[in-house]
Amino acid sequence: MLLDRLINDDYHENVYKHHDKKWGDADFIFTDSTDYPQCSKLDIKYPNAKTKEDEELQSKEYKLLMKKPQELLEQDLELLFKLMRKNIQTWWD
């Protein structure tokens, strides 16, 4: 199961699926930048964030999740190598 998680590399999807279910699929809106010619500004809107308070809560929740996929990946890698280190001598018998 641990190796399957590492191979599938679904950490991002697993972390954000509840966020996306709550707030809806993100709409990516590109507008021309007035400050930087030949650049665009990206605004991300969520359909279920209907008020300013909703938008602030969604943003806060999103920011809390940003580091989680990498943390889970590192946790699984650490566990994998810990198990390998513990059992390496018995696998060759």
VMD Tcl script that builds the backbone (N, CA, C; Angstrom):
set m [mol new atoms 279]
animate dup $m
set s [atomselect $m all]
$s set {name element resname resid chain x y z} {
  {N N MET 1 A 0.835 -1.186 0.000}
  {CA C MET 1 A 0.000 0.000 0.000}
  {C C MET 1 A 0.886 1.258 0.000}
  {N N LEU 2 A 1.945 1.227 0.775}
  {CA C LEU 2 A 2.856 2.362 0.840}
  {C C LEU 2 A 3.504 2.617 -0.517}
  {N N LEU 3 A 3.993 1.554 -1.151}
  {CA C LEU 3 A 4.601 1.704 -2.473}
  {C C LEU 3 A 3.577 2.166 -3.507}
  {N N ASP 4 A 2.359 1.671 -3.420}
  {CA C ASP 4 A 1.306 2.118 -4.338}
  {C C ASP 4 A 1.066 3.618 -4.214}
  {N N ARG 5 A 1.044 4.124 -2.986}
  {CA C ARG 5 A 0.854 5.567 -2.792}
  {C C ARG 5 A 1.987 6.356 -3.429}
  {N N LEU 6 A 3.216 5.869 -3.246}
  {CA C LEU 6 A 4.371 6.563 -3.817}
  {C C LEU 6 A 4.353 6.507 -5.347}
  {N N ILE 7 A 4.021 5.365 -5.892}
  {CA C ILE 7 A 3.983 5.213 -7.348}
  {C C ILE 7 A 2.869 6.054 -7.955}
  {N N ASN 8 A 1.681 6.009 -7.357}
  {CA C ASN 8 A 0.540 6.761 -7.894}
  {C C ASN 8 A 0.695 8.259 -7.737}
  {N N ASP 9 A 1.406 8.676 -6.712}
  {CA C ASP 9 A 1.695 10.092 -6.474}
  {C C ASP 9 A 0.424 10.950 -6.532}
  {N N ASP 10 A -0.598 10.522 -5.798}
  {CA C ASP 10 A -1.876 11.238 -5.756}
  {C C ASP 10 A -1.996 12.138 -4.534}
  {N N TYR 11 A -0.905 12.544 -3.960}
  {CA C TYR 11 A -0.936 13.310 -2.717}
  {C C TYR 11 A -1.711 14.619 -2.887}
  {N N HIS 12 A -1.452 15.314 -3.969}
  {CA C HIS 12 A -2.131 16.600 -4.196}
  {C C HIS 12 A -3.638 16.391 -4.317}
  {N N GLU 13 A -4.036 15.428 -5.128}
  {CA C GLU 13 A -5.466 15.169 -5.337}
  {C C GLU 13 A -6.156 14.766 -4.041}
  {N N ASN 14 A -5.493 13.926 -3.259}
  {CA C ASN 14 A -6.095 13.469 -2.003}
  {C C ASN 14 A -6.236 14.595 -0.989}
  {N N VAL 15 A -5.275 15.484 -0.948}
  {CA C VAL 15 A -5.319 16.595 0.007}
  {C C VAL 15 A -6.396 17.601 -0.374}
  {N N TYR 16 A -6.525 17.895 -1.656}
  {CA C TYR 16 A -7.422 18.967 -2.096}
  {C C TYR 16 A -8.835 18.513 -2.455}
  {N N LYS 17 A -9.104 17.202 -2.462}
  {CA C LYS 17 A -10.428 16.757 -2.904}
  {C C LYS 17 A -11.552 17.285 -2.002}
  {N N HIS 18 A -11.320 17.364 -0.688}
  {CA C HIS 18 A -12.355 17.876 0.218}
  {C C HIS 18 A -12.531 19.390 0.041}
  {N N HIS 19 A -11.425 20.076 -0.184}
  {CA C HIS 19 A -11.483 21.519 -0.445}
  {C C HIS 19 A -12.293 21.784 -1.713}
  {N N ASP 20 A -12.006 21.037 -2.781}
  {CA C ASP 20 A -12.709 21.227 -4.041}
  {C C ASP 20 A -14.186 20.851 -3.929}
  {N N LYS 21 A -14.476 19.834 -3.135}
  {CA C LYS 21 A -15.876 19.443 -2.942}
  {C C LYS 21 A -16.646 20.547 -2.212}
  {N N LYS 22 A -16.013 21.133 -1.212}
  {CA C LYS 22 A -16.660 22.189 -0.429}
  {C C LYS 22 A -16.849 23.467 -1.238}
  {N N TRP 23 A -15.794 23.888 -1.955}
  {CA C TRP 23 A -15.817 25.195 -2.613}
  {C C TRP 23 A -16.135 25.126 -4.101}
  {N N GLY 24 A -16.150 23.932 -4.695}
  {CA C GLY 24 A -16.420 23.778 -6.119}
  {C C GLY 24 A -15.131 23.835 -6.927}
  {N N ASP 25 A -15.245 23.503 -8.204}
  {CA C ASP 25 A -14.080 23.528 -9.085}
  {C C ASP 25 A -13.672 24.969 -9.364}
  {N N ALA 26 A -12.384 25.196 -9.300}
  {CA C ALA 26 A -11.850 26.550 -9.469}
  {C C ALA 26 A -12.024 27.043 -10.905}
  {N N ASP 27 A -12.343 28.314 -11.033}
  {CA C ASP 27 A -12.359 28.998 -12.321}
  {C C ASP 27 A -11.111 29.864 -12.390}
  {N N PHE 28 A -10.321 29.676 -13.434}
  {CA C PHE 28 A -9.097 30.447 -13.614}
  {C C PHE 28 A -9.375 31.569 -14.605}
  {N N ILE 29 A -9.226 32.792 -14.137}
  {CA C ILE 29 A -9.556 33.969 -14.944}
  {C C ILE 29 A -8.275 34.758 -15.194}
  {N N PHE 30 A -7.909 34.871 -16.476}
  {CA C PHE 30 A -6.717 35.621 -16.860}
  {C C PHE 30 A -7.135 36.972 -17.423}
  {N N THR 31 A -6.512 38.029 -16.937}
  {CA C THR 31 A -6.749 39.369 -17.470}
  {C C THR 31 A -5.396 40.005 -17.762}
  {N N ASP 32 A -5.379 40.888 -18.741}
  {CA C ASP 32 A -4.130 41.569 -19.079}
  {C C ASP 32 A -3.671 42.421 -17.906}
  {N N SER 33 A -2.383 42.388 -17.654}
  {CA C SER 33 A -1.810 43.172 -16.577}
  {C C SER 33 A -1.572 44.596 -17.045}
  {N N THR 34 A -1.982 45.548 -16.230}
  {CA C THR 34 A -1.718 46.955 -16.559}
  {C C THR 34 A -0.333 47.366 -16.083}
  {N N ASP 35 A 0.207 46.636 -15.113}
  {CA C ASP 35 A 1.520 46.972 -14.564}
  {C C ASP 35 A 2.668 46.386 -15.375}
  {N N TYR 36 A 2.445 45.225 -15.975}
  {CA C TYR 36 A 3.497 44.535 -16.708}
  {C C TYR 36 A 2.989 44.162 -18.100}
  {N N PRO 37 A 3.382 44.931 -19.111}
  {CA C PRO 37 A 2.948 44.619 -20.484}
  {C C PRO 37 A 3.355 43.193 -20.873}
  {N N GLN 38 A 2.567 42.566 -21.679}
  {CA C GLN 38 A 2.771 41.203 -22.174}
  {C C GLN 38 A 2.631 40.149 -21.072}
  {N N CYS 39 A 2.073 40.535 -19.949}
  {CA C CYS 39 A 1.818 39.590 -18.859}
  {C C CYS 39 A 0.325 39.583 -18.547}
  {N N SER 40 A -0.083 38.532 -17.897}
  {CA C SER 40 A -1.476 38.412 -17.487}
  {C C SER 40 A -1.555 38.247 -15.977}
  {N N LYS 41 A -2.694 38.636 -15.452}
  {CA C LYS 41 A -2.983 38.453 -14.032}
  {C C LYS 41 A -3.922 37.257 -13.913}
  {N N LEU 42 A -3.664 36.412 -12.937}
  {CA C LEU 42 A -4.509 35.241 -12.715}
  {C C LEU 42 A -5.333 35.435 -11.459}
  {N N ASP 43 A -6.638 35.323 -11.603}
  {CA C ASP 43 A -7.552 35.307 -10.463}
  {C C ASP 43 A -8.201 33.928 -10.433}
  {N N ILE 44 A -8.270 33.345 -9.254}
  {CA C ILE 44 A -8.899 32.044 -9.092}
  {C C ILE 44 A -10.163 32.241 -8.274}
  {N N LYS 45 A -11.276 31.866 -8.847}
  {CA C LYS 45 A -12.575 32.015 -8.193}
  {C C LYS 45 A -13.200 30.645 -7.980}
  {N N TYR 46 A -13.851 30.504 -6.840}
  {CA C TYR 46 A -14.553 29.272 -6.501}
  {C C TYR 46 A -16.042 29.570 -6.444}
  {N N PRO 47 A -16.873 28.764 -7.112}
  {CA C PRO 47 A -18.299 29.059 -7.201}
  {C C PRO 47 A -19.032 29.076 -5.858}
  {N N ASN 48 A -18.556 28.321 -4.883}
  {CA C ASN 48 A -19.235 28.270 -3.590}
  {C C ASN 48 A -18.738 29.320 -2.603}
  {N N ALA 49 A -17.774 30.122 -3.027}
  {CA C ALA 49 A -17.309 31.251 -2.202}
  {C C ALA 49 A -18.084 32.478 -2.681}
  {N N LYS 50 A -19.245 32.668 -2.095}
  {CA C LYS 50 A -20.174 33.684 -2.590}
  {C C LYS 50 A -20.005 35.052 -1.935}
  {N N THR 51 A -19.479 35.090 -0.739}
  {CA C THR 51 A -19.311 36.364 -0.046}
  {C C THR 51 A -17.817 36.635 0.161}
  {N N LYS 52 A -17.522 37.841 0.565}
  {CA C LYS 52 A -16.133 38.197 0.878}
  {C C LYS 52 A -15.595 37.312 2.006}
  {N N GLU 53 A -16.446 37.032 2.996}
  {CA C GLU 53 A -16.045 36.170 4.101}
  {C C GLU 53 A -15.752 34.754 3.605}
  {N N ASP 54 A -16.595 34.247 2.687}
  {CA C ASP 54 A -16.353 32.929 2.083}
  {C C ASP 54 A -15.006 32.902 1.366}
  {N N GLU 55 A -14.726 33.948 0.596}
  {CA C GLU 55 A -13.471 34.014 -0.153}
  {C C GLU 55 A -12.272 34.003 0.792}
  {N N GLU 56 A -12.381 34.735 1.892}
  {CA C GLU 56 A -11.290 34.769 2.865}
  {C C GLU 56 A -11.103 33.408 3.531}
  {N N LEU 57 A -12.213 32.738 3.873}
  {CA C LEU 57 A -12.138 31.417 4.489}
  {C C LEU 57 A -11.564 30.397 3.509}
  {N N GLN 58 A -12.018 30.438 2.278}
  {CA C GLN 58 A -11.494 29.529 1.252}
  {C C GLN 58 A -10.004 29.729 1.084}
  {N N SER 59 A -9.565 30.959 0.999}
  {CA C SER 59 A -8.145 31.266 0.828}
  {C C SER 59 A -7.324 30.769 2.021}
  {N N LYS 60 A -7.833 30.977 3.206}
  {CA C LYS 60 A -7.149 30.530 4.420}
  {C C LYS 60 A -7.026 29.004 4.427}
  {N N GLU 61 A -8.116 28.321 4.106}
  {CA C GLU 61 A -8.098 26.859 4.073}
  {C C GLU 61 A -7.121 26.350 3.011}
  {N N TYR 62 A -7.121 26.999 1.857}
  {CA C TYR 62 A -6.227 26.607 0.773}
  {C C TYR 62 A -4.768 26.749 1.199}
  {N N LYS 63 A -4.442 27.862 1.831}
  {CA C LYS 63 A -3.063 28.106 2.258}
  {C C LYS 63 A -2.608 27.086 3.294}
  {N N LEU 64 A -3.514 26.641 4.145}
  {CA C LEU 64 A -3.171 25.619 5.139}
  {C C LEU 64 A -2.851 24.273 4.483}
  {N N LEU 65 A -3.440 24.034 3.315}
  {CA C LEU 65 A -3.242 22.761 2.627}
  {C C LEU 65 A -2.003 22.746 1.732}
  {N N MET 66 A -1.449 23.901 1.439}
  {CA C MET 66 A -0.394 24.001 0.425}
  {C C MET 66 A 0.818 23.106 0.699}
  {N N LYS 67 A 1.239 22.963 1.911}
  {CA C LYS 67 A 2.429 22.179 2.235}
  {C C LYS 67 A 2.115 20.703 2.477}
  {N N LYS 68 A 0.856 20.376 2.646}
  {CA C LYS 68 A 0.458 19.026 3.053}
  {C C LYS 68 A 0.855 17.926 2.057}
  {N N PRO 69 A 0.679 18.089 0.733}
  {CA C PRO 69 A 1.081 17.007 -0.174}
  {C C PRO 69 A 2.559 16.640 -0.043}
  {N N GLN 70 A 3.415 17.630 0.039}
  {CA C GLN 70 A 4.850 17.360 0.178}
  {C C GLN 70 A 5.150 16.702 1.525}
  {N N GLU 71 A 4.480 17.135 2.578}
  {CA C GLU 71 A 4.680 16.525 3.894}
  {C C GLU 71 A 4.278 15.046 3.884}
  {N N LEU 72 A 3.166 14.725 3.229}
  {CA C LEU 72 A 2.718 13.332 3.160}
  {C C LEU 72 A 3.678 12.483 2.343}
  {N N LEU 73 A 4.169 13.038 1.240}
  {CA C LEU 73 A 5.146 12.329 0.424}
  {C C LEU 73 A 6.412 12.029 1.236}
  {N N GLU 74 A 6.932 13.027 1.912}
  {CA C GLU 74 A 8.137 12.839 2.720}
  {C C GLU 74 A 7.902 11.837 3.850}
  {N N GLN 75 A 6.724 11.872 4.438}
  {CA C GLN 75 A 6.375 10.926 5.500}
  {C C GLN 75 A 6.380 9.495 4.958}
  {N N ASP 76 A 5.807 9.289 3.789}
  {CA C ASP 76 A 5.785 7.950 3.205}
  {C C ASP 76 A 7.184 7.489 2.819}
  {N N LEU 77 A 7.998 8.380 2.274}
  {CA C LEU 77 A 9.375 8.014 1.937}
  {C C LEU 77 A 10.165 7.634 3.185}
  {N N GLU 78 A 9.983 8.395 4.227}
  {CA C GLU 78 A 10.675 8.105 5.484}
  {C C GLU 78 A 10.261 6.741 6.023}
  {N N LEU 79 A 8.975 6.456 5.985}
  {CA C LEU 79 A 8.491 5.161 6.464}
  {C C LEU 79 A 9.015 4.022 5.588}
  {N N LEU 80 A 9.026 4.209 4.284}
  {CA C LEU 80 A 9.526 3.185 3.385}
  {C C LEU 80 A 10.975 2.822 3.708}
  {N N PHE 81 A 11.815 3.827 3.841}
  {CA C PHE 81 A 13.219 3.547 4.115}
  {C C PHE 81 A 13.451 3.028 5.533}
  {N N LYS 82 A 12.614 3.421 6.438}
  {CA C LYS 82 A 12.695 2.869 7.793}
  {C C LYS 82 A 12.379 1.374 7.767}
  {N N LEU 83 A 11.340 0.998 7.030}
  {CA C LEU 83 A 10.984 -0.421 6.909}
  {C C LEU 83 A 12.073 -1.203 6.179}
  {N N MET 84 A 12.637 -0.607 5.153}
  {CA C MET 84 A 13.717 -1.273 4.430}
  {C C MET 84 A 14.932 -1.478 5.328}
  {N N ARG 85 A 15.293 -0.451 6.072}
  {CA C ARG 85 A 16.437 -0.537 6.972}
  {C C ARG 85 A 16.210 -1.625 8.033}
  {N N LYS 86 A 15.007 -1.688 8.539}
  {CA C LYS 86 A 14.685 -2.650 9.591}
  {C C LYS 86 A 14.722 -4.094 9.073}
  {N N ASN 87 A 14.300 -4.287 7.820}
  {CA C ASN 87 A 14.107 -5.649 7.311}
  {C C ASN 87 A 15.117 -6.078 6.261}
  {N N ILE 88 A 16.061 -5.270 5.924}
  {CA C ILE 88 A 16.958 -5.573 4.808}
  {C C ILE 88 A 17.689 -6.905 4.982}
  {N N GLN 89 A 18.097 -7.237 6.172}
  {CA C GLN 89 A 18.841 -8.473 6.392}
  {C C GLN 89 A 17.969 -9.729 6.206}
  {N N THR 90 A 16.709 -9.616 6.483}
  {CA C THR 90 A 15.837 -10.792 6.373}
  {C C THR 90 A 15.377 -11.042 4.953}
  {N N TRP 91 A 15.434 -10.058 4.080}
  {CA C TRP 91 A 14.950 -10.251 2.708}
  {C C TRP 91 A 15.890 -11.096 1.876}
  {N N TRP 92 A 17.132 -11.232 2.274}
  {CA C TRP 92 A 18.108 -11.951 1.456}
  {C C TRP 92 A 18.181 -13.426 1.829}
  {N N ASP 93 A 17.504 -13.834 2.840}
  {CA C ASP 93 A 17.557 -15.241 3.267}
  {C C ASP 93 A 16.681 -16.112 2.409}
}
mol reanalyze $m
mol bondsrecalc $m
mol representation Tube
mol addrep $m
